[in-house]
Amino acid sequence: MTENNRSLKTAEMLMGMALALLDQQGGEERSACLLQHALDTLRRVEPMKEGDELDPSILARFEMHDASHHE
């Protein structure tokens, strides 16, 4: 493994850990979204296309979070 690959893997691992902490903490949606975008770019994840569906468990998390802000 080259030094560059090792650095990218370390960055990916640290970003994943940071994203998990942001998810646990809550209230940091913008930071979490930007970090997720960085991870997706690093991993070369294709963006969603018309007709793609989100995982229902992910949608439920957003609905629960949105409802807690309206109480």
MODELLER restraints for C-alpha pairs under 7 A, 6 or more apart:
rsr = mdl.restraints
at = mdl.atoms
rsr.add(forms.Gaussian(group=physical.xy_distance, feature=features.Distance(at['CA:12:A'], at['CA:39:A']), mean=6.58, stdev=0.5))
rsr.add(forms.Gaussian(group=physical.xy_distance, feature=features.Distance(at['CA:15:A'], at['CA:35:A']), mean=6.86, stdev=0.5))
rsr.add(forms.Gaussian(group=physical.xy_distance, feature=features.Distance(at['CA:15:A'], at['CA:39:A']), mean=6.97, stdev=0.5))
rsr.add(forms.Gaussian(group=physical.xy_distance, feature=features.Distance(at['CA:19:A'], at['CA:32:A']), mean=5.88, stdev=0.5))
rsr.add(forms.Gaussian(group=physical.xy_distance, feature=features.Distance(at['CA:19:A'], at['CA:35:A']), mean=6.61, stdev=0.5))
rsr.add(forms.Gaussian(group=physical.xy_distance, feature=features.Distance(at['CA:22:A'], at['CA:28:A']), mean=6.17, stdev=0.5))
rsr.add(forms.Gaussian(group=physical.xy_distance, feature=features.Distance(at['CA:22:A'], at['CA:32:A']), mean=6.15, stdev=0.5))
